Structures are given as C-alpha cells and as structure tokens.
C-alpha cells in the first residue's frame, strides 16, 4: 500500500551526522529512513537540499490574545515556518491578560487553534500574585513556569522576588516542571537606569551600560542556588554573555543543579555598535554586548555549553519602536532568521550540531516525537539549500510589522520548504499550507 509522502535524494541531517537518503512519511509520521523503492502518493525531490529537523523555538512572544496588533499566532507562526520552524513555545506575558491561571491558558489555546502554521506549547507565568494558580496551569499542560527577576515591562506580570521564586520552584519540583527565568538583577538595573536618566544619559550605549553583564551573572547565581536548594529543573533564558554560560555549564557539570541555558540568534549576530547604528529595532534586555562577547558565545555554542538557540521574538508596532530610545519597546523581531544565522557563521557550527539544537530542545522540555529525523517521530522538516547566499529584504519577512534588524544582512542557507507533520506549510517564499498547528502534549 502506498505511503503518503516520500522525500527522495536529500542530505539528511541529524545529530549523528549527514547522509544521503529518502524519508518515508505516512499519517504525519516518519516511518522509514533509507534508500529504497517505496511507493508514495506524493514525492518530493530533495536533490541538492539538506533536510534538517524542523526548528523548535522555545521562546517567542506572539502576543495573542489581547495584543494581536503586535503580532498574533497567524503571522508569527508564518514567519517561524519561513525560517524552517515547526514548533514554538509561547511566553505567558505580552498577551493580555497574561497566562497566569487556567482560564487565561484556555484563552490562549483557543486563540492559537486554527491559526497557527506550527505546533505549539505554552509557558505559564510565575509571579508574586499567582502562586496559588500554578497547579491549575500544570494541570492544563504548560511546558513550565516563566519568571522575571527584573521588571518585565508589563504591569500585569510582576517581578518574582527571591521568596516568590523559591516557592514557585518548590511547586514546579512537585509537578515535574521546569522554571525558566529572565535573569537580571532588578536592584542593579533599576538603580543604574535611574541614575543614567537623571544624568541625561539616554543614548543606546547608555542603556546597555545600565544593564551590565554583572547584573546577569548575579541573578543567574541566585537562581542556581534556589534550584539547587529546591531540586527544581532550571532554565536560564537569553543569556547574552559567556560568563553566564560558564556558570550554568559548571553547575550542571558538577551536578549542583539541573540547569541549562539558551542564547538568542541576535546575541550571536549583533553588537552594541549595531545597537547604536540600528536604534530601537535592536533594543532588547539583556542588551547587545561587545564583539568579543559575540565571539565567546559562538565558542560556547560550538563547545555545546549552550542547550539551544532561540529567537526571543518580541515584536511591537512601529510607533513603539521609534522615538526616544529608552522609551521604545525592548524586543527584537527575528523569528524567521535563527536557522539562517546558524548556517551563516564562518567558521560555522557543523551541520549535525545545528540539528542537535532542536533535539536538545525537545529533550529538555520532554517533547515527545519531535526534534529529530527518526522513525516514529513527527515528520517536521526543513529543506534547505545551504549553498544559497542572499541578502534579507523586508519584503521577505512574514511577521506582522517586518521591523527586523536582520534586514540587509547577507545569509548563507535558504529555506526552500518547511513541512509540519507531513504537510508543506512553507514553499519557496510563501505560506502554502493550512494552519493545522496544535497544542502539543508533553511527557512528564
């Protein structure tokens, strides 16, 4: 009997290496990998293309419901798919209301269902006001709890002080869930910012100076201590510097805490000089660092000290990304560019290391049957011409506002096709599939 789909003659990229072969898909699942004469209802000739596991992005802000004019599931997932992405985890803040209890979780699931071109999971929030709601969120199936150790920028999503974080971690440990933290010291960043503004220091470089590396390192240390004390699994989001990475790596290697970290594509690409040049479109927290830090992060990634790379896609309308720098919204729109960034580095990561990043994300968050090209896994795939070079134009972007600082950069590796559970979502620059993305179930 004929299977649904056969991808022929591709260079299949997995964490174990690259090999030529065919991928047989039936019912949205990979059923066989190899070379053979399988009969299929549809065939795709992947000659000249590399087939990667679909990108898993565990850190995006698609802002729906409530702030759909900032992004939305349809546009955000379209851009993710254009970048070879097939799964994302949406953060609990920026939507209105934030995901802080069962009711708001249900509202976000309803908002995403029928609109998304990628499968998704949801983070729940951890704030001083919702500790009694964490069990509701766990029962609904959140991927974990997200906390801010500094001001989140959203009034409805309060900063987690140390006691809140400690108590939240104890609940997360009981429920077998991970806690993710935005690790910057509120005491350091808020006072430095106030002093800078009072002194009339309001440039892009002044903003970066008010959020120094030590503010990250100090917060990461506190979070690791609390995780060690509670036995909670911990994940540090968007680490911008090698000192922070090394803290996480040493603690994990010594088995002091079950801790991992991510960095973002923009910390591997841009520097504080770019922040001055580009302006608010490149504003984020933690801020962009020096070129030396960029190089060290690449080395940490090559040395596999960083679990995976995310986009931290956090868009806003143009009106919020212009004008006075310190008042502009802090967030970079880059969900479409993560895989191209990884493919464009020279000397670049090996292809199998790039594939490993999706596998690592799936393993860390206990996502079953995703993140690898293997029999029994969902047929989530990105077909890439890794030899193609191109300059990114704004017209190619599929997110709502297309205000990405990556515009104008030259990349190597063009995504030709993205497949979600055996269905083509993106092909040659356009969304061509139906929004079949669904909430995924996590292993506990």
C-alpha positions as CSV (number, residue, x, y, z in Angstrom):
1,X,0.0,0.0,0.0
2,X,1.3,3.5,-0.9
3,X,2.5,5.7,1.9
4,X,1.5,9.4,2.0
5,X,4.8,11.1,1.1
6,X,8.4,10.2,0.1
7,X,11.2,12.7,0.2
8,X,13.8,11.5,-2.2
9,X,17.5,12.2,-2.6
10,X,18.0,14.6,0.3
11,X,21.1,15.0,2.5
12,X,19.5,14.1,5.8
13,X,21.0,16.0,8.8
14,X,20.7,14.5,12.3
15,X,22.8,14.9,15.5
16,X,24.7,11.8,14.4
17,X,25.8,13.2,11.0
18,X,24.8,13.8,7.4
19,X,23.8,11.0,5.0
20,X,22.1,10.7,1.7
21,X,18.7,9.0,1.7
22,X,15.0,9.0,1.4
23,X,12.4,9.8,4.1
24,X,9.1,7.8,4.1
25,X,6.2,9.5,5.8
26,X,2.7,8.2,6.5
27,X,0.0,9.7,8.7
28,X,2.2,12.6,9.5
29,X,4.9,10.4,11.0
30,X,8.3,9.3,9.7
31,X,8.0,5.5,9.1
32,X,11.4,4.8,7.4
33,X,14.7,6.4,6.5
34,X,17.0,4.9,3.9
35,X,17.0,4.3,0.2
36,X,14.5,2.0,-1.5
37,X,11.6,1.7,-3.8
38,X,8.7,2.7,-1.6
39,X,5.6,3.7,-3.4
40,X,4.1,7.0,-2.3
41,X,1.0,9.1,-3.2
42,X,3.3,12.2,-3.3
43,X,7.0,12.6,-3.8
44,X,9.4,15.5,-3.2
45,X,12.7,15.5,-4.9
46,X,15.2,17.0,-2.5
47,X,18.2,16.7,-4.7
48,X,20.7,19.4,-3.8
49,X,19.0,20.1,-0.5
50,X,19.8,19.3,3.1
51,X,16.9,18.1,5.3
52,X,17.0,19.3,8.9
53,X,14.7,18.6,11.8
54,X,12.1,21.4,11.9
55,X,13.4,24.2,14.1
56,X,12.0,24.2,17.7
57,X,11.9,27.7,19.1
58,X,11.1,27.5,22.9
59,X,11.0,31.3,23.3
60,X,8.6,33.5,21.4
61,X,6.1,36.2,22.2
62,X,3.2,36.1,19.7
63,X,1.1,38.3,22.0
64,X,-2.3,36.9,21.3
65,X,-5.0,37.3,22.7
66,X,-5.2,40.9,23.6
67,X,-2.2,42.4,21.7
68,X,-2.7,40.8,18.3
69,X,-1.8,44.2,16.7
70,X,1.7,43.5,18.0
71,X,1.9,40.0,16.3
72,X,-0.6,37.1,16.5
73,X,-0.4,33.4,16.0
74,X,-1.1,33.5,12.3
75,X,1.7,36.0,11.4
76,X,4.1,34.8,14.0
77,X,3.9,31.2,13.0
78,X,4.1,32.1,9.3
79,X,7.4,33.8,9.9
80,X,8.6,30.9,12.1
81,X,7.7,28.5,9.2
82,X,9.6,30.6,6.7
83,X,12.6,30.2,8.9
84,X,12.3,26.4,8.9
85,X,10.4,26.3,12.2
86,X,7.7,23.7,13.1
87,X,7.3,24.1,16.9
88,X,7.3,27.1,19.2
89,X,6.6,27.7,22.9
90,X,4.8,31.0,23.5
91,X,5.7,33.0,26.6
92,X,3.0,34.0,29.1
93,X,3.4,37.8,29.1
94,X,2.7,40.3,26.4
95,X,-0.7,38.7,25.7
96,X,-3.5,40.5,27.6
97,X,-4.2,39.1,30.0
98,X,-1.0,37.2,30.7
99,X,-1.2,33.4,31.2
100,X,-1.4,33.2,35.0
101,X,-4.2,30.7,35.6
102,X,-6.2,28.0,33.9
103,X,-8.7,30.5,32.4
104,X,-6.0,32.5,30.7
105,X,-4.3,29.4,29.5
106,X,-7.5,28.2,27.9
107,X,-8.0,31.6,26.2
108,X,-4.5,31.4,24.6
109,X,-5.1,27.9,23.4
110,X,-8.3,29.0,21.8
111,X,-6.6,32.0,20.2
112,X,-3.9,29.8,18.6
113,X,-6.0,26.9,17.5
114,X,-7.0,27.1,13.8
115,X,-4.5,30.0,13.2
116,X,-1.0,28.5,13.7
117,X,1.2,27.1,11.0
118,X,3.3,25.3,13.6
119,X,2.7,23.1,16.6
120,X,2.9,24.9,19.9
121,X,3.2,24.7,23.7
122,X,2.6,27.4,26.2
123,X,4.5,28.7,29.2
124,X,2.7,29.7,32.3
125,X,3.7,32.7,34.4
126,X,5.3,32.7,37.8
127,X,4.6,36.0,39.7
128,X,4.0,37.0,43.3
129,X,0.2,37.1,42.7
130,X,-0.4,33.6,41.2
131,X,1.4,31.0,43.3
132,X,-2.0,29.5,44.1
133,X,-2.7,29.1,40.4
134,X,0.4,27.2,39.4
135,X,-1.3,23.8,39.9
136,X,-4.1,25.0,37.5
137,X,-1.5,25.7,34.9
138,X,0.3,22.4,35.4
139,X,-3.0,20.6,35.1
140,X,-3.6,22.3,31.7
141,X,-0.2,21.2,30.4
142,X,2.1,24.2,30.5
143,X,5.7,23.5,29.4
144,X,6.9,25.2,32.6
145,X,6.8,28.4,34.5
146,X,8.4,31.7,33.4
147,X,9.6,34.2,35.9
148,X,11.2,37.6,35.6
149,X,13.9,38.5,38.2
150,X,13.8,42.1,36.9
151,X,10.9,44.3,35.8
152,X,9.1,42.6,32.9
153,X,7.9,45.8,31.3
154,X,4.3,44.5,31.6
155,X,2.4,45.8,34.6
156,X,0.2,42.7,34.9
157,X,3.2,40.4,35.1
158,X,5.1,41.2,38.3
159,X,8.7,40.6,39.1
160,X,9.4,37.4,41.1
161,X,11.3,38.3,44.2
162,X,13.5,35.6,45.7
163,X,10.9,34.2,48.0
164,X,8.3,34.0,45.2
165,X,10.9,32.2,43.0
166,X,11.8,29.8,45.8
167,X,8.1,28.9,46.5
168,X,7.4,28.6,42.8
169,X,10.3,26.3,42.3
170,X,9.1,24.1,45.1
171,X,5.7,23.8,43.3
172,X,7.4,23.2,40.0
173,X,9.5,20.4,41.5
174,X,6.4,18.7,42.9
175,X,4.7,18.9,39.5
176,X,7.8,17.8,37.5
177,X,8.0,21.1,35.6
178,X,10.9,23.4,34.7
179,X,11.2,27.0,35.7
180,X,12.6,29.5,33.2
181,X,14.0,32.8,34.4
182,X,14.8,36.1,32.9
183,X,18.0,36.6,35.0
184,X,18.9,40.2,35.5
185,X,19.2,41.9,38.9
186,X,16.4,44.4,39.5
187,X,18.5,46.2,42.1
188,X,21.4,46.8,39.8
189,X,19.5,47.5,36.6
190,X,16.8,49.8,38.0
191,X,19.2,51.9,40.0
192,X,21.7,52.3,37.2
193,X,18.9,53.2,34.8
194,X,17.5,55.8,37.2
195,X,21.0,57.3,37.7
196,X,21.6,57.4,34.0
197,X,18.3,59.1,33.1
198,X,18.8,61.6,35.9
199,X,22.2,62.5,34.5
200,X,20.8,62.9,31.0
201,X,22.5,59.8,29.7
202,X,19.8,58.4,27.4
203,X,21.6,57.0,24.4
204,X,21.6,53.4,23.2
205,X,25.0,52.8,24.7
206,X,23.9,54.4,28.0
207,X,21.0,51.9,28.0
208,X,23.4,49.0,27.5
209,X,25.7,50.3,30.2
210,X,22.8,50.4,32.7
211,X,22.3,46.6,32.2
212,X,25.8,45.3,32.7
213,X,26.9,41.7,32.5
214,X,27.3,41.5,36.3
215,X,23.5,42.1,36.6
216,X,23.0,38.9,34.6
217,X,25.7,36.9,36.4
218,X,24.5,37.8,39.8
219,X,20.9,36.8,39.0
220,X,22.0,33.6,37.4
221,X,23.9,32.7,40.6
222,X,20.9,33.3,42.8
223,X,18.6,31.3,40.5
224,X,21.0,28.4,40.5
225,X,21.2,28.4,44.3
226,X,17.5,28.3,44.6
227,X,17.2,25.5,42.1
228,X,19.9,23.5,43.9
229,X,18.0,24.0,47.2
230,X,14.6,23.0,45.8
231,X,15.7,20.3,43.3
232,X,13.8,22.2,40.6
233,X,14.8,22.0,37.0
234,X,16.0,25.4,35.9
235,X,16.5,27.1,32.5
236,X,18.1,30.5,32.0
237,X,16.7,32.3,29.0
238,X,18.5,34.5,26.6
239,X,22.0,34.5,28.1
240,X,24.0,37.3,26.4
241,X,27.5,36.6,27.7
242,X,30.0,33.8,28.2
243,X,30.4,34.3,32.0
244,X,26.7,33.5,32.4
245,X,27.0,30.4,30.2
246,X,30.0,29.2,32.2
247,X,28.2,29.5,35.5
248,X,25.4,27.3,34.1
249,X,27.8,24.8,32.5
250,X,29.9,24.4,35.7
251,X,26.9,23.9,37.9
252,X,25.4,21.3,35.6
253,X,28.7,19.5,35.1
254,X,29.2,19.3,38.9
255,X,25.5,18.2,39.3
256,X,24.9,21.1,41.7
257,X,21.7,21.9,39.9
258,X,19.7,20.6,36.9
259,X,20.2,23.7,34.9
260,X,20.5,24.7,31.2
261,X,20.7,27.9,29.3
262,X,19.9,29.3,25.9
263,X,21.2,32.2,23.9
264,X,19.5,34.0,21.1
265,X,20.4,34.5,17.4
266,X,20.7,38.3,17.9
267,X,23.4,37.8,20.6
268,X,25.3,35.8,18.1
269,X,24.9,38.4,15.4
270,X,24.8,42.0,16.7
271,X,26.9,44.1,19.0
272,X,26.4,47.2,21.0
273,X,27.8,49.1,18.0
274,X,24.9,47.7,16.0
275,X,22.5,48.9,18.7
276,X,23.8,52.5,18.2
277,X,23.5,52.1,14.4
278,X,20.1,50.4,14.2
279,X,18.4,52.1,17.1
280,X,15.2,50.8,18.9
281,X,14.7,47.9,16.4
282,X,17.7,46.3,18.1
283,X,16.8,47.1,21.6
284,X,16.4,44.1,24.0
285,X,17.1,43.1,27.5
286,X,19.7,41.9,28.3
287,X,21.2,44.3,25.8
288,X,23.6,43.5,22.9
289,X,27.2,43.1,24.0
290,X,30.7,43.6,22.6
291,X,32.1,41.8,19.6
292,X,34.4,39.9,22.0
293,X,31.3,38.6,23.8
294,X,29.7,37.6,20.5
295,X,32.8,35.6,19.6
296,X,32.9,33.9,23.0
297,X,29.2,32.9,22.7
298,X,29.9,31.3,19.3
299,X,32.7,29.3,21.0
300,X,30.4,28.3,23.8
301,X,27.8,27.1,21.3
302,X,30.5,25.1,19.4
303,X,31.6,23.6,22.7
304,X,28.0,22.6,23.3
305,X,27.7,24.5,26.6
306,X,24.5,26.2,25.4
307,X,21.5,23.9,25.1
308,X,19.8,25.6,22.1
309,X,19.3,28.9,20.3
310,X,16.0,30.8,20.4
311,X,14.7,33.9,18.8
312,X,13.0,35.6,21.8
313,X,10.8,37.1,19.0
314,X,9.2,40.1,20.7
315,X,7.7,42.5,18.2
316,X,5.8,45.7,18.6
317,X,4.1,48.2,16.2
318,X,6.4,50.8,14.6
319,X,5.0,53.5,16.8
320,X,6.6,51.7,19.8
321,X,10.0,51.2,18.2
322,X,10.7,54.8,17.2
323,X,11.5,58.0,19.1
324,X,13.4,58.3,22.3
325,X,15.5,55.2,22.8
326,X,14.8,54.5,26.5
327,X,11.0,54.7,26.0
328,X,10.9,52.4,23.0
329,X,9.7,48.8,23.4
330,X,12.5,46.4,24.2
331,X,12.2,43.4,21.9
332,X,13.7,42.1,18.7
333,X,11.7,40.6,15.9
334,X,13.7,37.8,14.5
335,X,11.8,34.5,14.5
336,X,12.5,34.0,10.8
337,X,16.3,34.3,11.0
338,X,17.5,31.8,13.6
339,X,18.4,28.9,11.3
340,X,20.0,31.3,8.7
341,X,22.2,32.8,11.4
342,X,23.4,29.4,12.5
343,X,24.1,28.3,8.9
344,X,26.0,31.6,8.1
345,X,28.6,31.6,10.8
346,X,32.2,31.1,9.5
347,X,33.8,29.0,10.8
348,X,30.3,27.7,11.3
349,X,28.9,25.0,13.5
350,X,28.8,21.6,12.0
351,X,25.5,20.7,10.4
352,X,24.9,17.9,12.9
353,X,25.5,20.4,15.7
354,X,22.8,22.6,14.3
355,X,20.4,19.6,14.1
356,X,21.3,18.8,17.7
357,X,19.9,22.1,18.9
358,X,16.3,21.0,18.0
359,X,16.9,17.6,19.5
360,X,18.2,19.2,22.7
361,X,15.2,21.5,23.0
362,X,12.8,18.5,22.6
363,X,14.7,16.5,25.2
364,X,15.0,19.4,27.7
365,X,11.3,20.1,27.7
366,X,10.2,16.4,27.3
367,X,8.5,16.9,23.9
368,X,7.8,13.5,22.6
369,X,8.5,12.6,18.9
370,X,9.9,15.9,17.8
371,X,13.3,17.4,17.3
372,X,14.9,14.6,15.3
373,X,14.6,12.8,11.9
374,X,13.9,9.3,13.1
375,X,11.2,6.6,12.6
376,X,8.3,7.2,14.8
377,X,8.9,11.0,15.1
378,X,6.6,13.6,13.6
379,X,7.5,14.5,10.1
380,X,8.7,18.0,11.0
381,X,11.3,19.0,8.4
382,X,13.1,22.0,6.9
383,X,14.6,21.6,3.4
384,X,17.5,24.0,2.9
385,X,19.8,25.0,0.1
386,X,22.8,25.5,2.3
387,X,24.9,26.9,-0.6
388,X,22.5,29.7,-1.5
389,X,23.5,33.2,-0.4
390,X,21.1,36.1,-0.2
391,X,20.5,39.5,1.3
392,X,17.4,39.6,3.5
393,X,14.9,42.1,2.4
394,X,11.9,43.4,4.3
395,X,9.5,42.1,1.7
396,X,10.7,38.5,2.5
397,X,9.6,38.8,6.2
398,X,6.2,37.3,7.1
399,X,5.8,38.7,10.7
400,X,3.3,41.4,11.2
401,X,5.4,44.5,11.2
402,X,8.6,43.4,9.5
403,X,10.8,45.6,11.7
404,X,13.7,43.1,12.0
405,X,17.3,44.3,12.5
406,X,18.4,41.4,10.3
407,X,17.1,43.2,7.2
408,X,20.0,43.9,4.9
409,X,22.2,41.2,6.2
410,X,23.6,38.5,3.9
411,X,22.9,34.9,4.9
412,X,24.0,31.6,3.6
413,X,21.3,28.9,3.6
414,X,17.9,29.5,2.1
415,X,14.9,27.6,3.5
416,X,13.1,26.2,0.5
417,X,10.3,24.2,2.2
418,X,9.0,23.6,5.7
419,X,6.9,20.5,6.5
420,X,4.8,20.1,9.6
421,X,3.6,16.5,10.3
422,X,4.0,15.6,6.6
423,X,2.2,18.7,5.3
424,X,4.0,21.5,3.5
425,X,3.4,24.8,5.3
426,X,6.0,27.0,3.5
427,X,7.4,26.7,0.0
428,X,9.7,29.0,-2.0
429,X,8.9,32.2,-0.1
430,X,5.2,31.7,0.6
431,X,2.9,30.0,3.1
432,X,1.0,27.4,1.1
433,X,-0.4,25.1,3.8
434,X,-3.4,25.3,6.1
435,X,-3.0,26.4,9.8
436,X,-3.0,22.8,11.3
437,X,-0.8,23.7,14.2
438,X,-2.0,22.3,17.5
439,X,-1.2,22.3,21.2
440,X,1.4,19.5,21.8
441,X,1.3,17.1,24.8
442,X,4.4,16.9,26.9
443,X,5.9,13.9,28.6
444,X,6.1,14.1,32.4
